[in-house]
């Protein structure tokens, strides 16, 4: 049974663009709200030092809106750990286990290329890092239905369903493209679907939680 709360965050792809633009600022906001007190273990291939990672995090927060609380920044930086290694190497996962220390219920965030999802998930399972843990898969979850089902099968061989979190920003892409086609391919609609006849366009996110950008 997965613990009610994760006691650590393992961030695969910590040196990448997604982490720099989106994840680090979100962690900063969480820290400001007092919601982040667990270790954050960054994992990536480059042979960075912990000091380099801290500089990267600081730069990310400065670019995203500025640092308005030095104490929060210092707290976030103190939580960071770094593991360098190849995702195909079992030694990388052993190093992650060592970096976790006493933490027993990690949340594994896969901010990595989709081609590596299966490799990392299997590596977590083989290293017993999936026990009482969660996995967050950061888009896209498969290229099509068949590949999504295959990835889902792999994930379910390692994690229970309630421990798998899927984030896919592309799920609405086809629907939006269909709207464009519907407009421009219909000669009776195209002339009136413009700023002269459309008063407003509203997009609703019907969720009961906040979104950190």
Order of alpha helices (4+ residues) and beta strands (2+ residues): beta-alpha-beta-alpha-alpha-beta-alpha-beta-alpha-beta-alpha-beta-alpha-alpha
